[in-house]
Amino acid sequence: MHIASGAIFLVASMSGAGAARLWFQIFGLVYAVVAVMGFLVGDGMIFNLIANNQNDTWLHVALAVVMLAIGFGTPKQAA
């Protein structure tokens, strides 16, 4: 999963600022959902796919905050 998302980040960054901004918005929301689920599940499995503990949850929170800040905080490019 991490390799695939990294590859998509690279493709989005090479596709322009708008694509990169959209990708940060989408993936920031995904990480936010995973973080919320991590708080609900605690130590265990999220969606029976993602092993989770408290450190994982806080890492997902940090990633979500940074990605959402980049995705929504950067100005749109004028056409």
C-alpha positions as protocol buffer text, in pm:
chain_id: "A"
residue {
  index: 1
  type: MET
  ca { x: 0 y: 0 z: 0 }
}
residue {
  index: 2
  type: HIS
  ca { x: 274 y: 243 z: 92 }
}
residue {
  index: 3
  type: ILE
  ca { x: 469 y: 180 z: -228 }
}
residue {
  index: 4
  type: ALA
  ca { x: 155 y: 224 z: -439 }
}
residue {
  index: 5
  type: SER
  ca { x: 59 y: 550 z: -268 }
}
residue {
  index: 6
  type: GLY
  ca { x: 415 y: 677 z: -305 }
}
residue {
  index: 7
  type: ALA
  ca { x: 408 y: 597 z: -676 }
}
residue {
  index: 8
  type: ILE
  ca { x: 79 y: 784 z: -711 }
}
residue {
  index: 9
  type: PHE
  ca { x: 229 y: 1082 z: -526 }
}
residue {
  index: 10
  type: LEU
  ca { x: 517 y: 1085 z: -775 }
}
residue {
  index: 11
  type: VAL
  ca { x: 284 y: 1068 z: -1076 }
}
residue {
  index: 12
  type: ALA
  ca { x: 61 y: 1341 z: -930 }
}
residue {
  index: 13
  type: SER
  ca { x: 358 y: 1567 z: -863 }
}
residue {
  index: 14
  type: MET
  ca { x: 478 y: 1527 z: -1221 }
}
residue {
  index: 15
  type: SER
  ca { x: 126 y: 1597 z: -1352 }
}
residue {
  index: 16
  type: GLY
  ca { x: 120 y: 1948 z: -1210 }
}
residue {
  index: 17
  type: ALA
  ca { x: 29 y: 2142 z: -900 }
}
residue {
  index: 18
  type: GLY
  ca { x: -345 y: 2083 z: -937 }
}
residue {
  index: 19
  type: ALA
  ca { x: -309 y: 1704 z: -948 }
}
residue {
  index: 20
  type: ALA
  ca { x: -70 y: 1706 z: -652 }
}
residue {
  index: 21
  type: ARG
  ca { x: -305 y: 1931 z: -454 }
}
residue {
  index: 22
  type: LEU
  ca { x: -602 y: 1702 z: -527 }
}
residue {
  index: 23
  type: TRP
  ca { x: -402 y: 1395 z: -428 }
}
residue {
  index: 24
  type: PHE
  ca { x: -304 y: 1555 z: -95 }
}
residue {
  index: 25
  type: GLN
  ca { x: -670 y: 1637 z: -31 }
}
residue {
  index: 26
  type: ILE
  ca { x: -792 y: 1285 z: -111 }
}
residue {
  index: 27
  type: PHE
  ca { x: -518 y: 1099 z: 70 }
}
residue {
  index: 28
  type: GLY
  ca { x: -536 y: 1337 z: 367 }
}
residue {
  index: 29
  type: LEU
  ca { x: -902 y: 1246 z: 404 }
}
residue {
  index: 30
  type: VAL
  ca { x: -819 y: 876 z: 376 }
}
residue {
  index: 31
  type: TYR
  ca { x: -558 y: 906 z: 652 }
}
residue {
  index: 32
  type: ALA
  ca { x: -806 y: 1102 z: 866 }
}
residue {
  index: 33
  type: VAL
  ca { x: -1062 y: 820 z: 834 }
}
residue {
  index: 34
  type: VAL
  ca { x: -797 y: 560 z: 919 }
}
residue {
  index: 35
  type: ALA
  ca { x: -693 y: 768 z: 1223 }
}
residue {
  index: 36
  type: VAL
  ca { x: -1051 y: 793 z: 1350 }
}
residue {
  index: 37
  type: MET
  ca { x: -1097 y: 420 z: 1299 }
}
residue {
  index: 38
  type: GLY
  ca { x: -770 y: 365 z: 1485 }
}
residue {
  index: 39
  type: PHE
  ca { x: -902 y: 553 z: 1787 }
}
residue {
  index: 40
  type: LEU
  ca { x: -1224 y: 348 z: 1776 }
}
residue {
  index: 41
  type: VAL
  ca { x: -1051 y: 10 z: 1734 }
}
residue {
  index: 42
  type: GLY
  ca { x: -754 y: 68 z: 1963 }
}
residue {
  index: 43
  type: ASP
  ca { x: -500 y: -211 z: 1944 }
}
residue {
  index: 44
  type: GLY
  ca { x: -627 y: -445 z: 1675 }
}
residue {
  index: 45
  type: MET
  ca { x: -721 y: -458 z: 1310 }
}
residue {
  index: 46
  type: ILE
  ca { x: -888 y: -179 z: 1114 }
}
residue {
  index: 47
  type: PHE
  ca { x: -1127 y: -316 z: 850 }
}
residue {
  index: 48
  type: ASN
  ca { x: -948 y: -652 z: 903 }
}
residue {
  index: 49
  type: LEU
  ca { x: -672 y: -511 z: 679 }
}
residue {
  index: 50
  type: ILE
  ca { x: -460 y: -267 z: 879 }
}
residue {
  index: 51
  type: ALA
  ca { x: -276 y: -366 z: 1196 }
}
residue {
  index: 52
  type: ASN
  ca { x: -313 y: -82 z: 1444 }
}
residue {
  index: 53
  type: ASN
  ca { x: -172 y: 37 z: 1773 }
}
residue {
  index: 54
  type: GLN
  ca { x: -164 y: 376 z: 1945 }
}
residue {
  index: 55
  type: ASN
  ca { x: 157 y: 484 z: 1770 }
}
residue {
  index: 56
  type: ASP
  ca { x: 8 y: 399 z: 1429 }
}
residue {
  index: 57
  type: THR
  ca { x: -301 y: 602 z: 1509 }
}
residue {
  index: 58
  type: TRP
  ca { x: -104 y: 912 z: 1606 }
}
residue {
  index: 59
  type: LEU
  ca { x: 115 y: 874 z: 1295 }
}
residue {
  index: 60
  type: HIS
  ca { x: -201 y: 865 z: 1081 }
}
residue {
  index: 61
  type: VAL
  ca { x: -327 y: 1178 z: 1260 }
}
residue {
  index: 62
  type: ALA
  ca { x: -1 y: 1361 z: 1186 }
}
residue {
  index: 63
  type: LEU
  ca { x: 1 y: 1251 z: 822 }
}
residue {
  index: 64
  type: ALA
  ca { x: -364 y: 1353 z: 779 }
}
residue {
  index: 65
  type: VAL
  ca { x: -302 y: 1699 z: 929 }
}
residue {
  index: 66
  type: VAL
  ca { x: 3 y: 1764 z: 711 }
}
residue {
  index: 67
  type: MET
  ca { x: -159 y: 1634 z: 391 }
}
residue {
  index: 68
  type: LEU
  ca { x: -482 y: 1824 z: 449 }
}
residue {
  index: 69
  type: ALA
  ca { x: -288 y: 2142 z: 529 }
}
residue {
  index: 70
  type: ILE
  ca { x: -94 y: 2108 z: 203 }
}
residue {
  index: 71
  type: GLY
  ca { x: -400 y: 2003 z: -1 }
}
residue {
  index: 72
  type: PHE
  ca { x: -636 y: 2273 z: 123 }
}
residue {
  index: 73
  type: GLY
  ca { x: -384 y: 2536 z: 232 }
}
residue {
  index: 74
  type: THR
  ca { x: -205 y: 2586 z: -97 }
}
residue {
  index: 75
  type: PRO
  ca { x: -359 y: 2829 z: -343 }
}
residue {
  index: 76
  type: LYS
  ca { x: -518 y: 2705 z: -663 }
}
residue {
  index: 77
  type: GLN
  ca { x: -317 y: 2778 z: -973 }
}
residue {
  index: 78
  type: ALA
  ca { x: -465 y: 3040 z: -1205 }
}
residue {
  index: 79
  type: ALA
  ca { x: -529 y: 2903 z: -1553 }
}
